[in-house]
Amino acid sequence: MSEFKIRTSGRIALADITAEVEAAAARAGVRAGLCNVFVRHTTAAVIIAENADPDVSADLLAHLERLVPRDGGFRHGEGNAQAHILSVMLGVSLNVPIEEGRLRLGRWQGVMLAEFDGPRERTVAVSVVPA
């Protein structure tokens, strides 16, 4: 397993971490297998989304904020209940197949860190299991 840190840019944001995940997977030296990506926080998530058109990220974040409004009358006293809920909804881990030593993502897919309580420094763990 390896880890890397990423600094997020806003309270709610998506950061493309595909290159960092690919580098971590490559260091494992596995030609075929499964790459697990895990964010070690309760107010962030990891997703696979389009990483070519920034409007997709903007639309996604805007819709998530409509689904779970920041001022939703939550009881959690820290003021970041929205972030906890969105993290649970999207998930803190995902798996990507590895083929010929590379992530087997689709043409427009990227691995994204979803920040819901930033800006912060986040830790992402990557582990690879051979096939």
C-alpha positions in Angstrom: 0.0 0.0 0.0 1.1 3.5 -0.7 -0.3 6.9 0.2 -0.2 10.4 -1.2 -1.5 13.8 0.0 -3.4 16.3 -2.0 -4.4 19.8 -1.1 -7.9 20.7 -2.1 -8.8 24.1 -3.4 -12.3 24.9 -2.0 -15.0 24.0 0.5 -16.6 21.8 -2.2 -14.5 20.7 -5.1 -13.3 17.9 -7.3 -9.6 17.2 -7.8 -8.4 14.9 -10.5 -6.0 12.4 -8.9 -5.8 10.0 -11.8 -2.0 10.6 -12.3 -1.2 10.1 -8.7 -3.3 6.8 -8.5 -1.7 5.6 -11.7 1.8 6.3 -10.4 1.1 4.5 -7.1 -0.3 1.5 -9.0 2.7 1.4 -11.3 5.0 1.4 -8.3 3.3 -1.9 -7.1 4.6 -3.5 -10.3 1.4 -5.5 -11.0 0.6 -6.2 -14.6 -3.0 -7.4 -14.0 -5.1 -7.0 -10.9 -7.2 -4.6 -9.0 -6.4 -1.1 -7.7 -8.2 0.1 -4.6 -8.3 3.8 -3.9 -9.4 4.9 -0.4 -9.7 8.4 1.1 -9.0 8.4 4.9 -11.6 11.1 5.8 -15.3 11.3 6.7 -15.9 14.5 4.7 -14.5 13.5 1.4 -15.1 10.8 -1.2 -13.5 9.2 -4.3 -15.4 8.8 -7.5 -14.8 8.0 -11.2 -16.2 10.8 -13.4 -15.5 12.6 -16.6 -12.2 14.5 -16.4 -12.2 16.2 -19.8 -14.9 18.8 -19.6 -14.8 20.9 -16.4 -18.5 21.7 -16.8 -19.3 18.1 -15.8 -17.6 18.6 -12.5 -19.4 21.9 -11.9 -22.7 20.3 -12.8 -22.1 17.4 -10.5 -21.1 19.5 -7.5 -24.1 21.9 -8.1 -26.5 19.0 -8.2 -25.0 17.4 -5.0 -25.4 20.7 -3.2 -29.1 20.8 -4.2 -29.6 17.2 -3.1 -28.0 17.9 0.3 -28.1 21.6 1.1 -25.4 23.0 3.4 -28.0 24.6 5.6 -30.3 21.6 5.8 -31.2 21.9 9.5 -28.8 19.2 10.6 -28.1 18.5 14.3 -24.3 17.9 13.9 -22.7 20.8 15.8 -19.6 21.3 13.7 -21.5 22.7 10.7 -20.2 20.1 8.2 -23.1 17.6 8.3 -23.6 18.1 4.6 -20.0 17.0 4.0 -20.5 13.8 6.1 -23.7 12.9 4.2 -22.1 13.5 0.8 -19.1 11.4 1.7 -21.4 8.5 2.7 -23.5 8.9 -0.4 -20.5 8.9 -2.8 -18.2 6.5 -0.9 -14.7 6.6 0.4 -13.2 3.9 -1.7 -13.4 2.5 -5.3 -11.7 -0.3 -7.3 -10.2 0.0 -10.8 -9.0 -3.0 -12.8 -5.3 -3.0 -13.8 -4.4 -4.4 -17.2 -0.9 -4.4 -18.7 0.3 -2.4 -15.7 -2.2 0.5 -16.2 -5.5 1.5 -14.8 -8.3 0.2 -17.1 -10.3 3.4 -17.2 -12.6 4.5 -20.0 -11.6 7.2 -22.5 -13.2 10.0 -20.5 -12.9 8.6 -17.0 -10.7 10.0 -14.3 -10.3 9.2 -10.6 -11.5 12.2 -8.6 -11.2 13.2 -5.0 -14.5 14.9 -4.0 -13.9 17.5 -1.3 -16.9 18.5 0.8 -15.2 20.3 3.8 -12.2 22.1 2.5 -9.9 23.4 1.6 -7.8 20.8 3.4 -4.9 18.4 2.9 -6.3 14.9 2.2 -4.6 11.5 2.4 -5.4 8.9 -0.3 -4.3 5.3 0.1 -3.7 3.1 -2.9 -3.4 -0.7 -2.7 -3.0 -3.2 -5.5 -4.0 -6.8 -5.5 -2.6 -9.0 -8.3 -5.1 -11.1 -10.4 
